[in-house]
Amino acid sequence: MSRPRKRSTSASAHRYPREARLNEILREVIADELTRIDDERLEFVTVTSVDVDAELNRGVVFFDSLAGEAGDEAILEVLEEHRRRIQSSIGKQVRAKKTPVLEFRPDEVIRAAERIDEVLRADRERRDRMTRDEN
């Protein structure tokens, strides 16, 4: 008598790569759709990442733009205006059981990294000036 095969105990180990692939595919589809939308207000907006929940109910689309924080409110309004079109594009291009409801947010991680970079650059310039003044 053979024993039944044991199921993998790490079902989530298979889910993560699938979710990561789906997030990347959605990022590409959304970024592509933004280039197709003829709206100059979205001209310098970049989709940095997408985070969809496991049930595909909600998806958070993170973006950045050359306008920075000052342009966030206007960009959020424009993205909301085009949300249904973007979701429709996802539905047509991505093989999934359902299309997540999208929510747009500025990418604070990118901005925090930029602020850290600015602080480090300013500190390096200060130290360079001090070194030159000592010589």
C-alpha positions as CSV (number, residue, x, y, z in Angstrom):
1,M,0.0,0.0,0.0
2,S,1.5,3.3,-1.0
3,R,1.3,6.4,1.2
4,P,-0.4,9.5,-0.2
5,R,2.0,12.2,-1.3
6,K,2.6,14.8,1.3
7,R,1.6,18.4,0.3
8,S,4.2,21.1,0.4
9,T,4.1,22.9,3.7
10,S,5.2,26.1,2.1
11,A,2.3,27.1,-0.1
12,S,3.3,30.7,0.3
13,A,6.7,29.9,-1.2
14,H,5.0,29.4,-4.6
15,R,2.7,32.4,-4.2
16,Y,5.3,35.0,-3.8
17,P,7.0,34.6,-7.1
18,R,3.6,34.6,-8.8
19,E,2.6,37.8,-7.0
20,A,5.9,39.4,-7.9
21,R,5.5,38.5,-11.6
22,L,1.9,39.8,-11.5
23,N,3.0,43.0,-9.9
24,E,5.7,43.5,-12.6
25,I,3.3,42.7,-15.4
26,L,0.7,45.2,-14.0
27,R,3.4,47.8,-13.7
28,E,4.3,47.4,-17.3
29,V,0.7,47.4,-18.5
30,I,-0.1,50.5,-16.5
31,A,3.0,52.4,-17.6
32,D,2.2,51.5,-21.2
33,E,-1.4,52.7,-20.9
34,L,-0.2,56.0,-19.3
35,T,1.8,56.6,-22.5
36,R,-1.2,55.9,-24.6
37,I,-3.4,58.3,-22.7
38,D,-3.2,61.6,-24.4
39,D,-3.0,63.8,-21.3
40,E,-0.1,66.1,-20.9
41,R,-0.5,66.2,-17.1
42,L,0.8,62.6,-17.1
43,E,3.8,63.3,-19.4
44,F,6.5,63.0,-16.7
45,V,4.8,60.4,-14.4
46,T,6.6,57.1,-13.8
47,V,5.0,54.0,-12.4
48,T,7.7,52.7,-10.0
49,S,5.9,49.6,-8.6
50,V,2.5,47.9,-8.1
51,D,1.5,45.9,-5.1
52,V,-1.6,43.7,-5.5
53,D,-3.1,41.7,-2.7
54,A,-3.3,37.9,-2.9
55,E,-7.0,37.9,-3.8
56,L,-6.5,40.4,-6.6
57,N,-9.1,42.7,-5.0
58,R,-7.0,45.8,-4.7
59,G,-3.8,47.1,-6.3
60,V,-1.7,50.0,-5.1
61,V,0.1,51.7,-7.9
62,F,3.1,53.7,-6.8
63,F,4.3,56.6,-8.9
64,D,6.9,59.4,-9.0
65,S,7.1,62.5,-11.3
66,L,9.4,65.3,-12.1
67,A,7.0,67.6,-10.3
68,G,7.8,65.9,-7.0
69,E,5.6,66.3,-4.0
70,A,4.2,69.6,-5.3
71,G,2.6,67.9,-8.2
72,D,1.1,64.9,-6.3
73,E,-2.4,66.2,-5.8
74,A,-2.9,67.1,-9.4
75,I,-1.4,63.8,-10.6
76,L,-3.6,61.9,-8.2
77,E,-6.7,63.6,-9.6
78,V,-5.6,62.8,-13.2
79,L,-4.9,59.2,-12.4
80,E,-8.2,58.8,-10.8
81,E,-9.9,60.3,-13.9
82,H,-8.3,57.6,-16.0
83,R,-8.5,54.7,-13.4
84,R,-11.3,52.9,-15.2
85,R,-9.5,53.1,-18.5
86,I,-6.4,51.7,-17.0
87,Q,-8.2,48.9,-15.2
88,S,-10.0,48.0,-18.5
89,S,-6.6,47.8,-20.2
90,I,-5.4,45.5,-17.5
91,G,-8.5,43.3,-18.0
92,K,-7.8,43.0,-21.7
93,Q,-4.1,42.3,-21.4
94,V,-3.6,40.2,-18.3
95,R,-4.9,36.7,-17.8
96,A,-6.3,36.8,-14.3
97,K,-9.5,35.8,-12.6
98,K,-10.3,39.4,-12.0
99,T,-9.0,42.9,-12.3
100,P,-7.9,44.7,-9.1
101,V,-9.4,48.0,-8.1
102,L,-6.5,50.4,-8.4
103,E,-5.4,53.0,-5.9
104,F,-2.6,55.5,-6.7
105,R,0.0,56.7,-4.3
106,P,3.2,58.7,-4.5
107,D,6.3,56.5,-4.0
108,E,7.6,57.7,-0.7
109,V,10.5,55.1,-0.8
110,I,12.0,56.8,-3.8
111,R,11.6,60.2,-2.3
112,A,13.2,59.2,1.0
113,A,16.1,57.8,-1.0
114,E,16.4,61.1,-2.8
115,R,16.4,63.0,0.4
116,I,19.1,60.8,1.9
117,D,21.2,61.2,-1.3
118,E,20.8,65.0,-1.0
119,V,22.0,64.9,2.7
120,L,25.0,62.8,1.8
121,R,25.9,64.9,-1.1
122,A,25.7,68.1,1.0
123,D,27.8,66.5,3.7
124,R,30.4,65.4,1.1
125,E,30.6,68.9,-0.3
126,R,30.9,70.4,3.2
127,R,33.8,68.0,4.0
128,D,35.5,68.8,0.6
129,R,35.3,72.5,1.4
130,M,36.8,72.0,4.9
131,T,39.6,69.9,3.4
132,R,40.4,72.6,0.8
133,D,40.3,75.3,3.5
134,E,42.8,73.4,5.6
135,N,45.3,73.2,2.7
